[in-house]
């Protein structure tokens, strides 16, 4: 598994799950549409690296780097790309 901090602008990744121990915020990520197997693109990273902007489906989301790193991701191409 990789973390969003390893991505470059323009990279595409797929959400595989969430880091353990942060269930409260993981619920918020789920409610924003960041569900397992969802594919997203890193659109923008602020000059100091925080926040990051991702495109999920037709929506742009801005996340703090610490929150974004709760996502366990697979950098494309994933073995089981959905």
N, C-alpha and C positions, 0 to 999 in steps of 0.2 A: 504494500500500500504506500501511496505517496501523500504528501500534504500540499495544500494550495500554495504555500510559500515556495515550493520548488518549481512552480509554473512560470512561464514567460507570457507577456501580453500576446494574445492571439492563439495560445495553446488551448486545446480542447481536452476535456476530461470527463470522466463519469463518476458519479458518487457511488461508493461501495458501502458506506456505513458511516458511523460516528465514533469518535473517541469515547471511551467509557469514563464515567465519573462526572459528566456534565449534562445530566438528563433534563434539567430545567431549560437550558438554552437549546438543547437538541430539539425539544418540542417546538420552540420558536422557529428553528430552521425548517422543520417539517411543515409548519404552517405557512412558510414562505414558498413552499413548493420544492424544497431541496430534499427530495425523497430518494431512497436508494434506486440506482440504475438511471437516474436523471443525468443527461448530458448537458454540459455547460461550457461556455467560453470565457476565458479571462480577458476582459475588455480593456481595463485600465488599472494601473497601480499608481497611487499618489507618489510624489517625488521622494518622500521619506518612507514609502512602502506601506503606509496605512492611511486611509482605507484602500480596499481593492473593490473594483466593480466587475461583476460577472453578468453574463447574459444567460438566463435560464428560460428556455422556450422563447416567448416574445417579450420578456420582462428583463429590465436591467435592475440589479440589486447591488447596493453598496454594503460591504461588511467590513468590520474591523478585522485586521489580520489575525488576532488571537481567536476570534470567533470563527473565522474562515478555516483556521487550522484544526477545528474540531471535526471537520469533514475528512473522512478517509476516502481517497480518490484513486482512480486508475487513470493514468495519463493515456490518451488515445494513441494508437488503437488498443482497445481493451480486448481481451480474449473472448468475452461474451457480450459484445456491444449490442445493446437493445435499441 
